[in-house]
Amino acid sequence: MRVDLVPAMRARYLAVAEAAGGGLAVLGALVPRCTSRAVASVWLVIGLAVVLLALGTWVLRRRRGVLAGSLALALAAVAVLLAVTPEPAAAVTLVIPMMLGGQMGALVLPVRHWRRLTWYVAALTASAVLVNPAGFDPPQQLAMVGLVGVGLALIGRIYAQVHDQATTDALTGAYSRAVLDRTVLGTIAAAAAGARPSLAVVDLDRLKELNDTGGHAAGDRALVDVVQVLQDGLDPDDVVARLGGDEFVVLFADQDERSAARWLERARARSTYTWSYGVTSVHGDDTVSSVLKRADDALYRHKSGETANALD
């Protein structure tokens, strides 16, 4: 299950960082220093390319994979500068933007990509250090690569813990209400652009009865079971979030309400516990409150027997 937690503000952070880094590279190429004209030309070309990359990052920020691809290219550009810079002091200094660029990934990429990014940055650093003309000895090379790798691993672990606490429900593993609101906003924008998403509110039946007869542990097991059943078989872009109490939301990124209802019926048949749901389509002129209210109304009309189906 995937959820897009990268709002436009984070795309802006990456674009600004890339523009600043590219500008510094151009400045480094133009300021007179003890280096060859060929190396200065590489710095100039790389700097201008990264500035253009920043522009592309901002223009294409809403497309899937753009932030990850842009960050990967920016880190590769820094690795090229590290590989061609003959001055030892300047080369060592370039290890810092490698580590900072990797840490930027903690801000703009989903947590599950962090380990992959750490290996990518460490491999780039190792390759650049090995071919660097300054002639670093093996202990120096190991220290430079280790600084980047260990630094990213520690930051990644800390960020992953903070991220999980901020975005997931501790009991069930579903996403939090804050994540739900942001994701619904993105889905509304997608609906305005022609997508056909839908949203369902799911309500666990007789939770109070479970708590009274089996204790709160029994109720907790039921909530966890419902989330596991809902998460099983979802498309990568679909999201399960806890709305509060015994209510959950399933956001279908590319299914209309009838397709979503059929999927939920199959899921309900697999569940150990009984639950009800209401489904509605997401429209481009919706708000978070309006789409949740329609789904909630469909749920309670269905539970009260006013309608024969769970559709809005």
Buried (B, 14 or more C-beta within 10 A) or exposed (E): BBBBBBEEEBBEBBBEBBBEBBBBBBEBBEEEEEBEEEBBEBBBBBBBBBBEBBEBBBEBBBEEEBBBBBBBBBBBBBBBBBBBBBBBEBBBEBBEBBBBBBBBBBBBBBBEBBBEBBEBBBEBBBBBBEEBBBEBEEEBBEEBBEBBBEBBBEBBEEBBEEBEEEBBBEEBBBBBBEBBEBBBBBBBEBBEEEBBBBBBBBBBEBBEEBBEEEEEEBBBBBBBBBBBBBBEEBEEBBBBBBBEEBBBBBBBBEBBBEBBBEBBEEBBEEBEBEBBBBBBBBEEEBEBEBBBBBBBBBBBBBBEEEBEBBBB
